[in-house]
Every structure is written in structure tokens, then in C-alpha cells.
Amino acid sequence: MIKSGATTGNIAQVTTDDEFNIWSPLAVIRTDSELAYNRFVFYCMKSHNFRCSVELGWSFGTQQNIGMGVIQNLFVTLPPRPEQKAIAAFLDEKTGKIDALLEKLKRQKELLTEKRTALITRAVTRGLNPNAPLKATGIEWLPQVPEHWEVKRLKLLLKALSGAIRTGPFGSQLKSSDIQNKGYKVYTQRNVIQRNLLSGDDYISDAKFNELKAFEIFKDDILLTTRGTIGKCLHVDYDLERGVLHPCLMRIQLNKKSCHYPFIIHLFENTAITLEQLRVKSNSTIIDVIYQDSLKEIFIPIPPLSEQKEIAEYLDTQTAKIDLLQSKTDKQIELLKEYRTSLITSAVTGQIKVTANQQQRLSA
């Protein structure tokens, strides 16, 4: 059992003879084989009732945790040992079938994600006409584009303004002590990731806002997450509450005569075009931070503005269909997981009567 952290209460059973060490977030539980069948106890600990007992025993510091003294005093219901074995065998069979269905659904979701990415990548690099003549670009990661397209560095697509691409203030410029509950808003990565510029309650004073005015966010800015969950984008398409960038966000102001924002958002967030170039520049397979000076130098395929709009509208329609299928798949996965937990709970608490004879007939 995991006994501290965000996954407190999660259970796994050791099924090999491999030697291993444990560390403090884990609790090892060994049953008395004369009293309890190990696999049955495992299912008891996977039940909803046991989970509720664990949560009632949580204590909180910087994160949730449960002590060994609490764990050893948690209750499980023990029928006669033969019945324990029958219930465990019954649940092995039933949950095995559920798990197989879950794996199929998860694979289906992966395939939908792959299809979505391929669809967007193809559209923003080749357009919608499969017969369009192509030209060489001389760029390794994007060898060809339609011959009437351009390929430009991002810095040539920005508004002719100082600070048209700008990362949020340094940590020393915006400290936690500057945050208050009224004034001018500080927009964070969460706003971008959750697609909600109205959420959040971090504010700064008038004086601090005037000091950080160069980091103000305006309508038509693109906000880009630059640390942790990197590469998520949001187009500010309305007049929002006045505020500034968080240090983990970047503001990009594009020339609307050259760029259609939804097209650029699809290209940035839903393809590997941006991150692949940044990886090459950083000589690393992992990018922890996106820097504005590096981002300025990446190449962007640019169709005529009217074609950008056409591509963006097509992608909005097609990705909405895929997203709906993914949402339905997520719901099926959620329902199956709920059913699995309910089945386990019902079996280990005697709501489903399973005897050794019944299990033999079930397995026959």
C-alpha cells in the first residue's frame, strides 16, 4: 500500500520472487496464511469500503498520508478460508474480463489520439488538397510544403512591437509575497491548461502592476505554457480582466495580416513541429523550459491567410468529432472502473454469495 502522497491508499500485490527494497511511501502487508487467503485480502483492500476507511484515517501535512498504526487497525471481513479462496477466484475471473475490456478501450483512445495528431499535422504542413504541387524547403523536419506556401521564422510573423513575444517576469520580480486577493490579476498556467481565463484568485497591487506593465495580457495574445506542462496554448479572443503573465507563461503577439490564430494554435499545440525544433536547438530529447529567444527562431509553415482559415475550420470540425469519441470512450472507461470496484466490494462483503461449488461450476 502507498501510505503517503497523492496516490495514498493505492494497492498492488507482489506476484514474483524478485528481491526488492521498499521506501517510506510504501507499507508492506503480509497476511497470516492460516487466517486469511492472501488474494482475498488483496481484493478486500481494493474495495470501496476499505478505501473509505483509508481516507478516514488520513492525516495531512504537506500531503495526505496514513500511518502504520492506523493501517494495522483497519478492518477487513473474513469469511471461512475456503469461501475466501472461492471469492478470490471468482473475482480473478470477472475482473480479468473487465481489465481486458479496459485495455481495449485505452488502446482505442490511444489510436484516436494518434489519428487526431496525424490529421492536424498533415493539414498544417500539406494543406487540404492532396494533389497540391510541393516544393523543397531545405529543412530536415519539414522537407516539403505546397509550393504556394511560405516557411518563415516565428520572429518574422510577430507584430512590429517591442515585446511582441515575452516570457512572464522573473521570480524575483513577482514573489509570493506580492500576491493578494484583489487588484490586477495574475494569469497562470492553470488558466491556459483549463481553457478558462476567469478562474484563479491571484492578484497584485496597483503599484506592482505598474512595475510589471510590460507583462500585461491583451486581447488577441496567444498564451503559451513554458514550464512543467509545456506547449499548451490559448488564444485570448475577448477583452479580459486586466492582468499580467505568471513567470511560467509566455505571451505571443502575431501579425494578423500574416497569421490566422486558430491555425497557429493547432500547429503549436497539436503537432510536434514546435517542440521538435526546440529539442534540436537544445540538443536534448527532453525540454523542461521554453525560452523566448529559442522560440523566435523556429520555422512555421505559412499558407495564404484564406487557406489558414479554411484549414482551421476543417480541423475544428474534424477534431470535434474525434474529441466526442474520446469523451465517450473516457465515460466507458469510468463506468467500467466503477463497476469493477462495485463488483469487488459486493463480493468481499457477502452481497454476492460465492461458494466453492459455485466457483467450480463457473470455471467449468
N, C-alpha and C positions, 0 to 999 in steps of 0.2 A: 504493500500500500504506500502511495505517496502521502507524506504527512505534513508537507509544507509547500507553499507556493500556490500558483493559480490553479494547478491541477490536483490540489489536495483531495484525497478520497478515491482517486483512481486506483484500480486493482489490476494486477497481472499475475499469472501463475507461471512459475518456473517449470518448464517441461523438458529440460535437457539435464545432462550430468556435468555440463561445463562448470568450471570453477569461476567464481566472480566475487567481487567485493561490493559492499554497499556503502552508501554515503548518507549523510544526515537527513536528506529529504525523504528517505525511504524507511519503511518499517517492514521487517521480515516476520511473517506469521507462520508458525508451524503447528499443525493440529495433532492432538493425541489420537493416533490411529485406532485405539480401542474404543474411543468415544465417538469419533466423527470421521466420516469419509471425506478426504481432502477436497475432492471435486465438488461435493455438495456444499461445503463451507465456502468454496470459491464462489459458487452461484448465490449463496446467501449474501455474500459481501457485494455482489453485483445488483442486488435487489433494490427497489425503491425505498423500502422500509429501512434497510441498513444505511443507505445513502442519507436519509433524513437524520438518522442517529448520529452519523458522522458530522453533518452540518450543525446539529445542535451542540456538538462537542467542540466546535471550532473556537479558537481564540484568535485575536487579531493583534498584530504588531504592525510592521511594515507590510505584512502579507498574512493571509489566513494560514493557520496551522493547527494540528491536533497532536496532543502529547501522548506518549506511550501509556501513561497511566489511564488516560481516557480510552484509548484503543482497547486495552486488555479488559476493560469493563463493559464494552459494548455487547449487546445480546444477539444471539442467533437461536433460532428454533431448531431443535434436533429431534426428528422422528427416529424410530428404530433404524439401526445401521443398514439393514437390507433395503428399507424404504429410501434411505438416503442415496444408496447406490442406484436404485431404480429411477429416482427423480433426476439424479445427475446424468444418467444415460439418456433419459427422455429429453432433457434439456440440451445435451450434446447434439442429439439428432435434430431437434427442432431449431435450435439456434444456428446449427451448421447450415441448414437450408436458408434461414434468414440472412446469414452472413454472405452466402453465395449470391443472393439477390442484391444485397447491398454492394457487393463488389461489382456486379454488372451495372448497377446504377451509377456508381462512382466512375467506372470506365466510360459510361455513356456521357457523363458530364465532362470528363477529360476530352473526349472526342469532339463534343460541342465547342469546348474552349479552343481546341486546335483548329476547328473549322472556322470559328469566328476570327481568330488571328490571321489565318491564311486568306480569308475573304478580304479583310481590311488591308493586309499587306499587298495583296495583288492589286486592289483598286487604287491605292495611293502611290503605287510605283509603276503600274502599267495602264491605269485607266479602265474604262468600261468597255472599250472596243477591242476585242481580242485580235482584230486584224489590223490594228494601227501599226504603221511602219515604225521601226525602232532605230535608235542611234546609240552609239557607244558613248559612255560618259568618262571613261578613264578612271573610274572609282571602283575599287575592288568589291566593296559591299553592295554596290548598285551598278552593275556593269552596263545595263541598258535601260532607257526610258523611251516613251514615244517621242518621235523626232520633233514634234512641235512643242514639247515641254522644255523647261529650263531646269538646271540644277544649280542652286545658289547656297552660299553660306548663310546661316541664320542672321548674322550681323547685317547683311545687306537687305534683309526683309523687315528690319525694325523701323519704327517711327524715327524721324530725324529729330530726336530729342535726347538730351543728356539723361542718362539713367533709364533708357528705354528697356534695358534688361538689368535687373538689380536684385541681389540677394538681400534678405532681411538683415537687420542690424546685428553687429557682433554681440556676443553675450554680455560684454562689458558695457555696451550701450543700452541694453534692455535687460535689467536684472529682475529677479523675482520680487524684490522689494519695491520695484516700480509699479507692480500690478495692483490695481484696486478694482472696486466694483461699480464704478461709474466714470464717465469721461469719454475718451475716444477708444474705440475697440481695437484689440489686437487679434488679427485673424491668424489662425493656426493651421497646422497640417490636418487636424481633425475636420475643420470646415471643408477642406478640399476632398479628403477621403470620403466623408459622409455626404458630399454634394449639398451642403447646407451652410450658407453664409449667415444665417440667422442665429445659429446655435453659438454657445460659448458665452462666458461672462467675465473674460479678462479685459480690463480697460486700463488706460493710462491717463494721467492728468493733462490739463491744457498745456502746462509748461513742458512736459515730456513729449507731448505730441508735436509741439513747435520745434523741439530739438530733433525729432525723428521725422520731420515732414517730408524728407527726401524718400521715405519708405511708404508714403501714403498709397493706398489702392484706389483705382478709379474704374469706372465703367469701361468695358472692353479690354481690360487687362486679362492676361492668362496667368493663373497662379499655378506654380509647379512645386511639388514636394521635393526637397533636395537632400533629406537625411532620413535614415530609417527606412520607411516605406517610400522609396524614391520613384519619381517619374509619373505620379498621379497629377492630373491636370483638371482645372476648372476655368471655364470662361465666365467672367463677370459680365453678365449680359443685362444688367439693370443698375440703376443708381442705388448704391448700398449705403448703409450707415458708415460715416467717415471713420477711418481707422488705418492702421499700419500693418506691415508684414511682421510675422513672427520670424525669428532667425532661421527657422527650418523651411521657409518658403522663399520662392523666387517670383518676381514679377516680370512678365514679358509683354511689351507693348509693340504690336505688329502694325505695319503699314497696311491699312485696309484696302488700298488700291492694288496691292500685290497678293494679299492673303485673305482667304475666307476662313474665319476662326474655327468653325466645326471641322473643316478639312484638316487643319493643323492639329486640332485636339485628337482626332482619330490617329493621325500619323505619330504624334508624340506618345500617346498613352497606350495605344492598342497594337503597336508594332515594335520590333526590336531595333528600328532604324536609329533612333537617338542613342539608346544605351550601348549598342554595338560600337558606334563611333567613339563614344566616351571611353569604352573599355580599351579600344585600340590606343587612344591618346594617353590613357593612364597606365598602359602595359600591365593590366590586371584583368582577371576574369570576374572579379567582384568589385562593384562600385559602392562605396559607403556614402559618398557625398557627391553631389553635382555642383560644380563650380561654374560661375557665370562666364569666366574667361574661356573655359573649355567649351561651354555650350555655344558660345557665339560662333565658334569655328566649324561647327558640324554642317554637313551638306543636307539640303532639303530639296526633294523633287517638287517642282512648281509647275502645274498645268496652268493654262489660262484661267482667269478668275471664274468665268462662267462654268468651266468644266470642273473646277474645285467645288462649286456649289452643287453641280449635278452629282458628283461622286459622293459628297457628304450626305445629300438627300437619299441616295441609293443605300448608303451604308447605314443611315439611321433606320431605314425601313427593314433592311435585312438583319441587322444586329438586334433589332427589337424582337423579331421572330425567334432568333436563337436565344435571346435572353429569357423569353417567355418559356421556351422548352427547358432551359436550365432551371428556371424558377419552379416549374412543375416537377423536375427531377429532384430538386432540393426538398420539395414538400414530400415526395415519395420516400426519400431517404429519412427524413424526420419522422414520418409516420411509422416506418419500419423499425426505427430505433426505439420509438415509444412502445410499439407492440412487443419488441424483444424484451424490454425492461419489464413490461406488464406481465408477459408470459413467465419470466423468471420469478418475479415477485409472487405470482399466483401459485406457482409450483412449489416454491420453498416455504410458503406459509400454509400449504394444505388446501388452498382454494381449488386446485386441480388435484384430484386424487390419482396418484400414480403408485401402483403396486408392482412388485417384481413380476407377477404373472402378466399384468397388463403390458409391461415393458417388453417382455419376451414376445407377446403377440404383436406388438407394434414393430419390433425389429425383424419379425419373421418375413 
